[in-house]
């Protein structure tokens, strides 16, 4: 599921501002020109840190010059880039080229009319693996000898190239459909083979040209037949393929595999279709036999691992799991036997940044002090209480020095404090302040800034929201509300950290709109404990939480309960549709962009993780279907969709439109021909201005100012 901002938030220039107190008469308000046409910046630019040269020196760019800065003393010297040793590969005019380092020769490796995809160098840089016509190949760099590993690729058989649902939901968009992985010793390639022949075809219509055309996609919707998948290992030089010992006919999923550090085994992630039992198998590279090294079961669902942290010399591995209800670190021996839980408590580990085995220390980031903030911690591999290395009531983004982490640089802020940058040592002691975004014009503008608040749900949970109140509020006057959300599982948007304020936030505050962001119980603040509520009823608790937050909001002075608008895209569009139907007693207006309206219409892996199949959970699918609640609709909903959306199909919008028409309901509809799951360019400008128009006409009760006609 694509995590999307509402369309009206996209494509805008950023405005960096501050919120330090000063007398009102000393401040001036930003003009339309300063916000939209030529945005002003009244904060300073922080130092541009390019990374670490080594454990004791970081690299900073100053006035176009690269400097090596001694972390301990601050002394600088010109930074000399070490000679590049690695080759790079690229595709030009359908063929693969390799570029030798340091301006060396560019060599063409392939020469044919077929398109090669995802060329990937082996770790020793002697081979380049790629796919062509849905078959897997490699080419030896020195001899240009081509090796073909598979030959059965077709329009439904893909070797090393991912089926759509794997690309979107399991391997991720960053994979670019690549489904093959080099072993660390460059001796083998692991790959997945997909058979889409039984996956239903979904037709996407294009209106282009005289006759239009259909774009057919193998897209399994909830409950549909999934692709059959096989996992294989092949020697780099070719020969017999070793197939892992799984039955491709089973209803199952495979996650991204991991090679053991020495390349002796492939660790395969596996789940049944129910997604409640994650098993990691060590696959023998010679015969494909499998052995369980890790298993995790949960009553709801289990998420795939995105990383495994292997210790040196086969001393074990560390995984991050939420099996306790909160994300924590667990140490296992290499045979899979459990050794030690490294962290625990009602808080969440975010990422492991480094494991320093010499110091027997794990450095990690976590949401421990507050669920809305991130800090850096360290904990011993042998256990003990985690030590916080960052400071204050701030959220920290950290760059840890390599090979031992003796120093780290943090860029820290909160909602009302612009970013600062500081260098600290591994004991959390400040070594040197590096920068402060507080600019000379910092206090000269009258600005609206977010306030971090909490609300209580009907069953007593406490969750965060932010409010930006209008500038120049008048006692006794009521102001409209605009709520911007996404709302998907573990995809919170409410954090106590500075963000470059999007231009229209200041303009809307000036125009008199209360702007709100809300997180629900499944957004991540309550860990997996909070997410488990939504199992088999995706959307119910979330919209009820939004209703509870909004009921609290409209009880506050100055809030106009007759003008409460929600907006969002993708999952946020679904939430908006639910707001105007299920939550019609609270929400009066909505702008829903590329929205899911019925979970039976979305893809199998994402939907069933939370909902199970329509056959297994018919009542859950009915309850969370927007059309089920359409008879409650009484406000005004603006529905927006791209006609060739290949993620959330236009089918969702058409079915909602059909239902509303049959019920005799009034709504607005805008289609963007040929556009996918979001859009830019001229369509983006049009969509944004139409959203502004909706806000002005329905929340502010006046026409869209002519000034907007010239904005891009």
C-alpha positions in Angstrom: 0.0 0.0 0.0 1.5 3.3 -1.1 1.8 5.8 1.7 0.6 9.0 0.1 0.1 12.6 1.1 -3.2 14.1 0.2 -3.0 15.5 -3.4 -3.4 19.0 -2.2 -0.2 18.7 -0.1 2.0 17.6 -3.0 4.2 19.5 -5.4 4.5 22.6 -3.1 7.6 24.6 -2.3 8.7 24.4 1.3 8.8 27.2 3.8 11.1 27.0 6.8 9.9 29.1 9.7 10.1 29.3 13.5 7.9 29.8 16.5 10.0 31.7 19.1 7.8 34.1 21.2 8.0 37.8 20.5 5.6 40.7 20.9 2.8 40.6 18.3 3.4 44.2 17.2 7.0 43.3 16.3 6.0 40.7 13.8 4.7 40.9 10.3 2.5 38.4 8.5 3.7 36.5 5.4 2.2 37.6 2.2 0.8 35.4 -0.6 3.9 36.2 -2.7 6.3 35.2 0.2 4.4 31.9 0.7 3.6 30.7 -2.9 5.4 32.7 -5.5 8.8 33.4 -4.0 8.9 31.5 -0.7 11.0 33.1 2.0 13.4 31.2 4.2 14.1 32.6 7.6 16.1 29.8 9.1 19.8 29.2 8.6 21.1 26.2 6.6 22.7 23.6 8.7 26.2 22.2 7.9 26.2 19.8 5.0 27.6 16.6 6.4 28.4 14.1 3.7 29.2 11.2 6.0 32.3 9.9 7.9 35.7 9.5 6.4 36.7 7.2 9.2 35.8 6.7 12.8 37.4 9.9 13.9 36.7 12.3 11.0 33.5 13.4 9.4 33.2 15.0 5.9 31.7 18.4 5.5 31.0 20.5 2.4 31.8 24.2 2.8 31.5 26.6 0.0 31.9 23.9 -2.5 35.0 22.4 -0.8 35.1 19.0 0.8 36.7 19.0 4.2 37.8 16.3 6.6 37.0 17.4 10.2 38.6 15.9 13.2 35.8 15.0 15.5 37.8 15.6 18.7 39.5 18.9 17.8 37.4 20.4 15.0 40.5 20.9 12.9 39.9 20.7 9.2 41.9 19.6 6.2 41.0 19.2 2.5 39.3 15.9 2.1 40.9 13.7 -0.6 38.4 11.2 -2.0 40.0 7.7 -1.9 40.5 6.3 -5.3 37.4 4.5 -6.4 37.9 0.7 -6.6 34.5 -0.3 -7.7 32.9 -0.6 -11.1 29.4 0.6 -11.8 26.9 -0.8 -14.3 24.1 0.8 -16.2 21.6 0.2 -19.0 21.8 2.4 -22.1 19.7 1.8 -25.2 18.6 -1.5 -23.8 22.2 -2.8 -23.3 24.5 -3.1 -20.3 27.6 -1.0 -19.8 30.2 -1.2 -17.1 32.1 1.9 -16.1 35.6 1.4 -14.8 36.5 3.5 -11.7 38.2 6.9 -11.7 37.2 7.9 -15.2 38.3 4.6 -16.7 36.9 3.0 -19.8 33.2 2.3 -20.3 32.7 -1.1 -21.7 29.6 -2.4 -23.5 28.8 -5.9 -22.2 25.7 -6.8 -24.2 24.7 -6.0 -27.8 21.2 -7.1 -28.8 17.7 -5.7 -29.3 16.2 -7.1 -26.1 16.0 -5.0 -22.9 18.2 -6.1 -20.0 16.8 -5.2 -16.6 18.4 -4.7 -13.1 22.1 -5.4 -14.0 23.7 -6.1 -10.7 27.5 -6.6 -10.1 28.7 -9.6 -8.1 30.5 -8.7 -4.9 33.9 -9.6 -6.6 32.8 -7.5 -9.6 33.6 -10.3 -12.0 30.1 -10.9 -13.2 26.9 -8.9 -13.8 23.6 -10.6 -13.3 20.4 -9.4 -15.0 17.1 -10.4 -16.4 16.0 -10.5 -20.1 12.6 -11.6 -21.3 11.8 -12.9 -17.8 14.9 -15.2 -17.8 17.9 -14.9 -15.5 21.4 -14.3 -17.0 24.9 -13.2 -16.0 27.8 -12.0 -18.1 31.5 -12.4 -17.2 33.1 -9.0 -17.3 36.5 -10.1 -18.5 35.4 -12.2 -21.4 31.9 -10.9 -22.1 30.8 -14.5 -22.0 27.0 -14.7 -21.3 25.5 -17.4 -19.1 21.8 -18.2 -19.3 20.5 -19.8 -16.2 16.8 -20.2 -17.1 14.9 -20.5 -20.4 11.2 -20.9 -19.6 10.5 -17.1 -19.1 7.2 -16.0 -20.7 4.4 -13.5 -20.2 3.4 -15.5 -17.0 6.7 -17.1 -15.9 9.3 -14.8 -14.4 12.8 -15.8 -13.3 14.5 -13.2 -11.1 11.7 -10.7 -12.0 9.0 -10.2 -9.4 5.3 -10.7 -9.8 3.4 -7.5 -9.1 2.1 -8.4 -5.7 5.6 -9.3 -4.5 7.1 -6.1 -6.0 4.4 -3.9 -4.3 4.0 -5.6 -0.9 7.0 -8.0 -0.1 10.2 -7.1 -2.0 9.3 -3.4 -2.1 9.4 -0.7 -4.8 13.1 -0.1 -4.2 13.7 -3.6 -5.6 12.5 -2.4 -9.1 11.1 -5.9 -9.5 14.6 -7.5 -9.0 14.1 -11.0 -7.4 17.7 -12.3 -7.4 20.5 -12.0 -4.9 24.3 -12.6 -5.1 25.9 -14.7 -2.4 28.6 -12.7 -0.5 31.4 -14.9 -2.0 30.1 -14.3 -5.6 29.8 -18.1 -6.2 26.1 -18.4 -6.4 22.9 -16.5 -7.2 19.6 -17.1 -5.4 16.4 -16.2 -7.3 12.7 -16.5 -7.2 10.7 -18.0 -10.0 7.1 -16.8 -10.3 4.2 -18.5 -12.2 1.4 -16.0 -12.7 -0.7 -18.3 -15.0 -3.5 -18.7 -12.4 -3.4 -15.1 -11.1 -6.5 -13.2 -12.3 -6.0 -10.5 -14.9 -7.2 -7.0 -14.1 -7.8 -4.8 -17.1 -6.9 -1.1 -16.9 -8.4 1.0 -19.6 -6.6 3.8 -21.4 -8.6 6.4 -23.4 -5.6 7.4 -25.5 -5.8 7.4 -29.3 -8.8 6.6 -31.5 -9.6 3.2 -30.0 -8.0 3.2 -26.6 -6.4 0.1 -25.2 -6.4 -2.3 -22.3 -3.4 -2.7 -20.0 -3.7 -6.2 -18.5 -2.1 -6.8 -15.1 -1.8 -10.1 -13.1 -3.2 -8.7 -9.9 -4.5 -11.0 -7.1 -7.2 -9.3 -5.1 -8.2 -10.5 -1.7 -9.0 -14.2 -1.8 -7.7 -14.7 -5.3 -5.1 -17.2 -6.5 -1.6 -16.0 -5.8 1.4 -16.6 -8.0 3.2 -19.9 -7.5 6.7 -19.3 -6.3 9.9 -21.4 -6.2 13.2 -20.4 -4.6 16.4 -21.5 -6.4 20.2 -21.3 -6.1 22.4 -21.6 -9.2 26.2 -21.6 -9.5 27.5 -18.4 -11.1 29.2 -20.5 -13.9 25.9 -22.1 -14.7 24.8 -25.8 -14.5 22.2 -27.4 -12.4 19.7 -25.3 -10.6 19.1 -26.3 -6.9 15.5 -25.8 -6.0 14.7 -25.2 -2.3 12.6 -27.9 -0.8 9.2 -26.3 -1.0 6.1 -27.3 -2.8 5.2 -24.4 -5.2 1.6 -25.5 -5.1 1.2 -24.6 -1.5 -0.6 -21.4 -0.6 2.4 -19.6 0.8 4.6 -16.5 0.6 8.4 -16.0 0.5 10.0 -12.9 1.9 13.4 -11.3 1.0 16.0 -14.0 1.6 19.3 -13.4 3.4 22.7 -15.1 2.7 24.6 -16.3 5.7 27.8 -14.2 6.0 30.1 -16.9 4.6 27.6 -17.7 1.7 27.3 -21.3 2.9 23.5 -21.1 3.3 20.6 -19.1 2.1 18.2 -18.0 4.8 14.7 -18.0 3.3 11.7 -16.2 4.9 8.5 -18.2 4.6 4.9 -17.8 5.7 1.6 -19.5 5.0 -1.1 -17.5 3.3 -2.5 -16.6 6.7 0.7 -14.6 7.5 0.6 -15.6 11.2 3.6 -17.9 11.2 7.1 -16.6 10.0 9.7 -19.3 9.6 13.3 -18.7 8.5 14.8 -21.8 6.9 18.5 -22.3 6.2 18.6 -23.7 2.7 21.5 -26.1 1.8 23.0 -24.7 -1.4 24.0 -28.1 -2.6 20.7 -30.1 -2.3 18.0 -27.5 -1.4 17.2 -29.2 1.9 15.9 -26.8 4.6 16.3 -26.5 8.3 14.4 -24.2 10.6 16.6 -21.5 12.3 13.8 -19.2 13.5 10.0 -19.3 13.9 7.6 -16.7 15.2 3.8 -17.1 15.5 1.3 -14.5 16.4 -2.5 -14.6 16.7 -2.9 -11.7 14.3 -0.1 -11.4 11.7 3.7 -11.3 11.6 5.7 -8.8 9.6 8.6 -9.7 7.4 12.1 -9.0 8.6 13.9 -6.3 6.7 17.3 -7.2 8.1 19.1 -9.7 10.2 22.2 -8.6 12.1 24.8 -11.4 11.9 27.7 -11.4 14.5 31.2 -12.2 13.3 32.6 -15.7 13.3 29.2 -17.4 13.5 28.6 -16.2 17.0 24.9 -15.6 16.4 22.4 -13.1 15.0 20.1 -10.3 16.2 16.6 -9.8 15.0 14.0 -7.1 15.8 10.6 -8.5 16.6 7.3 -7.2 17.9 6.1 -10.6 19.2 5.8 -9.2 22.7 3.6 -6.4 21.5 6.5 -4.0 21.2 9.5 -4.0 18.9 12.6 -5.3 20.7 15.9 -6.9 20.0 16.6 -10.6 20.4 19.9 -12.5 20.3 20.1 -16.0 18.9 22.8 -18.6 18.3 23.5 -19.4 14.7 21.6 -22.7 15.0 18.5 -20.6 15.9 18.4 -21.4 19.6 17.4 -18.4 21.7 20.1 -16.7 23.7 19.0 -13.4 25.2 16.5 -10.6 24.9 18.5 -7.4 24.7 15.7 -4.8 25.1 12.2 -4.9 26.7 9.4 -2.6 27.9 6.4 -0.8 26.5 8.3 1.1 23.8 9.7 0.4 20.3 13.1 -0.1 18.8 13.3 1.6 15.4 16.7 0.6 13.8 19.9 -1.1 14.7 22.6 1.3 13.5 25.7 -0.7 14.5 26.9 -3.7 16.4 30.3 -3.1 17.9 31.5 -6.6 18.9 34.8 -5.3 20.3 32.9 -3.2 22.8 30.1 -5.8 23.0 27.6 -3.0 22.3 24.6 -2.5 20.1 23.7 1.0 19.0 20.0 1.5 18.1 17.4 4.2 17.8 14.1 3.9 19.6 10.8 5.6 20.6 11.4 5.2 24.3 11.1 8.6 26.0 8.0 9.4 24.0 6.2 7.6 21.2 6.4 10.8 19.1 10.2 11.1 19.4 13.3 9.2 18.4 16.5 8.8 20.4 19.9 7.0 20.2 20.7 4.3 22.7 23.3 1.6 23.4 22.9 -1.7 25.1 25.4 -4.5 25.9 25.2 -7.7 23.8 25.4 -9.4 27.2 22.3 -7.5 28.3 21.7 -4.7 30.8 19.7 -1.5 30.8 19.8 0.6 27.6 21.6 3.9 27.9 20.2 7.0 26.2 22.9 8.9 24.3 20.8 11.8 23.0 19.2 14.4 25.2 16.3 16.7 25.9 12.7 16.7 24.7 13.7 16.5 21.1 13.5 14.0 18.3 16.9 13.0 16.9 18.2 11.9 13.5 21.6 10.3 14.0 24.7 9.6 12.0 27.0 7.2 13.9 30.7 7.0 13.1 31.8 3.7 11.7 33.9 0.9 13.1 33.1 1.4 16.8 30.8 4.4 16.9 33.1 6.6 19.0 31.1 9.7 17.9 27.8 10.6 16.4 26.2 13.6 14.9 22.6 14.4 15.8 20.2 16.7 14.1 17.5 17.4 16.6 14.4 19.4 17.0 10.8 19.4 18.2 7.6 20.9 16.8 8.5 24.4 18.0 12.3 24.3 17.9 14.1 24.4 14.5 16.8 21.9 14.0 20.2 22.1 15.6 23.2 19.9 14.9 25.6 18.6 17.5 28.6 16.2 17.7 28.7 13.9 20.7 30.8 11.0 21.8 29.6 7.4 22.5 29.0 8.3 26.1 26.5 10.9 25.1 28.7 13.9 26.1 28.5 16.9 23.8 31.8 17.5 22.0 30.8 20.5 19.9 27.8 22.3 18.5 27.9 22.2 14.7 24.9 24.3 13.7 21.7 26.0 14.5 18.9 26.8 12.1 17.8 29.9 14.0 18.2 32.6 11.5 18.5 36.4 11.7 14.9 36.8 10.6 13.7 34.1 13.0 11.5 36.3 15.1 10.2 38.8 12.6 7.2 36.9 11.2 3.9 36.1 12.8 3.5 32.4 12.3 1.1 29.6 13.2 2.8 26.6 14.7 1.5 23.2 15.6 0.6 22.2 19.2 1.1 18.6 20.3 -2.0 17.4 22.1 -3.5 14.1 23.2 -7.0 12.8 23.0 -8.8 9.8 24.5 -10.6 7.1 22.6 -14.0 5.8 23.7 -12.3 2.8 25.3 -9.7 4.9 27.1 -6.6 4.9 25.0 -4.5 8.0 24.8 -3.2 9.1 21.4 -1.5 12.2 19.9 -2.7 14.9 17.5 -1.4 18.2 16.4 -3.4 21.4 15.9 -2.4 24.6 14.1 -4.8 27.3 15.2 -5.6 30.2 12.9 -3.7 33.5 13.2 -5.7 36.4 14.7 -8.4 34.3 16.2 -11.3 36.4 17.4 -13.3 35.5 20.6 -16.7 34.1 19.8 -16.0 33.4 16.2 -16.2 29.8 14.9 -13.5 28.5 12.5 -13.6 25.5 10.1 -11.4 22.4 10.5 -9.2 20.7 7.9 -7.9 17.3 9.0 -5.1 15.7 7.0 -4.5 12.0 7.6 -3.0 8.8 6.1 -4.1 6.4 8.7 -2.6 3.1 7.6 -1.2 0.5 9.9 2.1 1.5 11.5 2.2 4.7 9.3 1.9 7.5 11.9 2.2 11.1 10.9 2.2 12.8 14.4 5.8 13.3 15.6 7.3 15.9 17.9 9.9 17.0 15.4 10.4 20.1 13.2 9.3 19.9 9.7 9.7 22.5 6.9 6.2 23.9 7.0 4.4 23.4 3.8 3.4 26.8 2.3 -0.3 26.4 2.5 -0.3 25.7 6.2 0.7 29.3 6.9 -1.8 30.6 4.3 -4.6 28.5 5.6 -3.8 29.7 9.2 -3.9 33.3 7.9 -7.2 32.6 6.2 -8.8 31.2 9.4 -8.6 27.4 9.1 -7.9 25.1 12.0 -5.5 22.4 10.7 -5.2 19.1 12.4 -3.2 15.8 12.1 -4.4 12.8 14.1 -2.9 9.4 14.7 -5.1 6.4 15.5 -4.3 3.3 17.7 -2.7 1.4 14.8 -0.4 4.2 13.7 2.5 2.9 15.8 2.4 4.8 19.1 1.0 1.8 20.9 3.3 -0.8 19.2 1.9 -4.0 17.9 -0.5 -4.0 20.9 -2.3 -1.1 19.2 -2.1 -2.6 15.8 -3.7 -5.9 16.9 -7.0 -4.1 17.5 -7.6 -3.7 13.7 -7.2 -7.4 12.9 -10.1 -8.6 10.7 -11.8 -5.2 10.9 -9.4 -2.9 9.0 -10.7 0.7 9.2 -13.3 0.4 12.0 -11.2 1.3 15.0 -9.2 3.9 13.0 -12.3 5.9 11.9 -13.8 5.6 15.4 -10.5 7.0 16.8 -10.7 9.9 14.4 -14.3 10.5 15.4 -13.4 10.6 19.1 -10.5 13.0 18.4 -12.7 15.2 16.3 -15.5 15.2 18.9 -13.0 16.4 21.5 -11.8 19.0 19.1 -15.2 20.5 18.3 -15.9 20.8 22.0 -13.1 23.4 22.2 -13.8 27.1 21.9 -13.8 28.5 18.4 -14.4 25.3 16.4 -17.1 25.2 13.8 -18.7 21.8 14.0 -20.6 22.4 10.8 -17.4 22.6 8.7 -15.2 19.7 9.5 -13.3 18.4 6.5 -11.0 15.3 6.2 -8.6 14.8 3.4 -6.1 12.0 2.4 -4.9 9.8 -0.3 -4.8 6.0 -0.8 -5.4 4.7 2.7 -6.1 8.3 3.7 -8.7 8.4 0.9 -10.3 5.3 2.3 -10.4 6.9 5.8 -11.9 10.1 4.2 -14.7 8.0 2.5 -15.4 6.3 5.8 -15.5 9.6 7.6 -18.3 10.9 5.3 -20.2 7.6 5.7 -19.5 5.7 8.8 -18.5 8.9 10.6 -21.2 11.2 9.0 -22.4 12.4 12.4 -19.0 14.1 12.9 -17.5 14.9 9.5 -19.2 17.2 7.1 -16.8 17.5 4.1 -14.1 15.4 2.6 -11.5 15.2 -0.2 -10.7 11.6 -1.0 -7.9 10.8 -3.4 -7.3 7.5 -5.1 -9.2 5.7 -2.4 -9.8 2.1 -1.5 -13.5 1.7 -0.9 -13.8 -2.1 -0.5 -11.0 -4.2 0.8 -12.1 -7.1 -1.4 -10.9 -4.9 -4.3 -7.3 -4.5 -3.0 -4.4 -6.9 -3.4 -4.2 -10.2 -1.5 -1.0 -9.9 0.5 -1.7 -6.5 2.0 -5.4 -6.9 2.6 -5.3 -10.5 4.0 -2.4 -9.6 6.4 -5.0 -7.6 8.4 -8.4 -9.0 7.2 -7.9 -12.7 6.3 -9.8 -13.7 3.1 -13.3 -12.6 2.2 -14.4 -16.2 2.6 -12.9 -16.5 6.1 -14.1 -13.0 7.2 -17.3 -12.0 5.3 -18.6 -9.8 8.2 -15.3 -8.0 8.5 -15.3 -7.1 4.8 -18.9 -6.0 5.0 -18.3 -3.8 8.1 -15.3 -2.0 6.6 -16.8 -1.5 3.1 -17.5 2.2 2.5 -20.6 1.2 0.5 -22.1 -0.5 3.5 -22.4 2.9 5.2 -23.2 5.0 2.2 -26.8 5.5 3.3 -25.5 7.6 6.2 -23.8 10.1 3.8 -25.1 13.6 4.2 -22.2 16.0 3.7 -20.1 16.8 0.7 -17.4 14.4 -0.6 -15.0 15.2 -3.4 -13.8 12.0 -5.0 -10.5 12.1 -7.1 -8.8 9.2 -9.0 -6.4 8.5 -11.8 -8.0 6.4 -14.6 -5.0 4.1 -14.9 -4.2 3.7 -11.2 -2.5 0.2 -11.1 -2.3 0.1 -7.3 -5.8 1.2 -6.1 -7.9 0.6 -9.2 -10.4 3.1 -10.4 -12.9 0.3 -9.9 -13.0 1.4 -6.2 -14.2 4.8 -7.1 -16.7 3.6 -9.7 -18.4 1.3 -7.3 -18.7 4.1 -4.7 -20.0 6.5 -7.3 -22.5 3.9 -8.4 -23.8 3.4 -4.9 -24.1 7.1 -4.2 -25.9 7.7 -7.4 -28.4 4.9 -6.6 -29.0 6.5 -3.2 -29.6 9.9 -4.8 -26.6 11.5 -3.0 -24.8 14.6 -4.2 -21.0 14.5 -4.4 -18.1 15.8 -6.6 -16.0 13.6 -8.9 -12.7 14.4 -10.7 -10.9 11.9 -12.9 -7.3 12.4 -14.2 -7.0 10.5 -17.5 -4.0 8.3 -17.8 -2.7 9.0 -14.3 -1.6 6.4 -11.9 -1.5 6.4 -8.1 -0.8 10.1 -7.7 0.3 12.6 -10.3 2.3 15.8 -10.9 2.9 18.2 -13.7 -0.1 20.1 -15.2 -2.5 17.6 -13.7 -0.9 18.1 -10.2 -1.3 21.8 -10.5 -4.9 21.5 -11.6 -5.7 19.0 -8.8 -4.1 21.2 -6.2 -5.9 24.3 -7.2 -9.2 22.4 -7.4 -8.6 21.3 -3.8 -7.9 24.9 -2.8 -11.2 25.8 -4.5 -13.1 23.2 -2.5 -11.6 24.5 0.8 -12.4 28.1 0.0 -16.0 27.5 -1.2 -17.0 25.0 1.4 -15.0 25.8 4.5 -14.3 29.5 4.1 -17.5 30.4 2.3 -15.8 32.5 -0.4 -14.4 32.1 -3.9 -10.9 31.0 -4.6 -8.7 34.1 -4.8 -7.5 35.0 -8.3 -3.9 35.0 -6.9 -4.0 31.1 -7.1 -4.5 31.1 -10.8 -0.8 31.9 -11.3 0.6 29.3 -8.9 2.4 26.2 -10.2 
